[in-house]
Amino acid sequence: MDIQFLTSFFMWCTIINGGLFLLWAGFFLMAPTFTYNLQNKFIPLPREKYDVIIYSFLGLFKMLFLLFNLVPYVVLLILG
């Protein structure tokens, strides 16, 4: 594996995971009642707990996305 391959790999990982994050965050910010009602059919939770869980997972996903996708991509761009 050379640096060009790794740079390309992390670029696509960043694009795909960033898109998933934006899609996920968009759903919960633009249609919170719809997503709550949809999820409540499968796992009944009070709305307050649901909001805390969703925003915690969004925060965790964002931190992992930055740490494992964006930072390696930027470092490879600097090294390349």
C-alpha atoms as one frame of an Amber mdcrd trajectory, in Angstrom:
protein
   0.000   0.000   0.000   1.337   3.370  -0.960   0.404   6.813   0.309  -1.803
   7.548  -2.722  -3.939   4.472  -2.065  -4.318   5.330   1.629  -5.162   8.936
   0.816  -7.829   7.803  -1.637  -9.176   5.259   0.857  -9.515   7.799   3.668
 -10.985  10.371   1.286 -13.818   8.001   0.364 -14.283   6.929   3.995 -14.593
  10.593   4.957 -17.081  11.332   2.177 -19.279   8.308   2.883 -19.255   8.634
   6.684 -19.718  12.407   6.493 -22.728  11.881   4.236 -24.192   9.340   6.634
 -23.694  11.726   9.528 -25.368  14.605   7.675 -28.259  12.386   6.629 -28.733
  11.047  10.156 -28.467  14.484  11.767 -30.742  15.961   9.123 -33.479  13.449
   9.816 -33.389  14.104  13.539 -33.176  17.877  13.203 -35.763  18.346  10.434
 -38.318  15.694  11.406 -37.856  14.817  15.082 -41.475  13.799  15.683 -41.557
  11.530  12.642 -38.354   9.744  13.643 -39.489   9.432  17.253 -42.829   7.924
  16.221 -41.098   5.540  13.821 -38.594   4.336  16.412 -41.201   4.210  19.172
 -43.014   1.432  17.301 -39.975  -0.820  17.741 -38.573   0.312  21.085 -40.967
   2.270  23.301 -39.092   5.002  25.162 -40.130   8.301  26.705 -39.374  11.261
  24.432 -36.808  12.748  26.828 -34.778   9.537  26.995 -35.026   9.128  23.238
 -33.643  12.628  22.629 -30.741  12.072  25.022 -29.867   8.736  23.413 -30.049
  10.088  19.841 -27.955  13.168  20.547 -25.432  11.077  22.484 -25.052   8.715
  19.537 -24.754  11.670  17.154 -21.974  13.104  19.312 -20.189   9.772  19.550
 -20.452   9.214  15.800 -19.094  12.698  15.138 -16.115  12.177  17.442 -15.313
   8.779  15.911 -15.756  10.209  12.403 -13.316  13.009  13.130 -10.806  10.762
  14.865 -10.780   7.800  12.493 -11.673   9.342   9.120 -11.006  13.046   8.824
  -7.784  13.331  10.840  -5.971  10.475   9.005  -7.092  11.935   5.673  -5.750
  15.399   6.533  -2.483  13.912   7.813  -2.045  11.927   4.586  -2.728  15.068
   2.551  -0.042  16.903   4.533   2.457  14.049   4.121   1.695  13.545   0.421
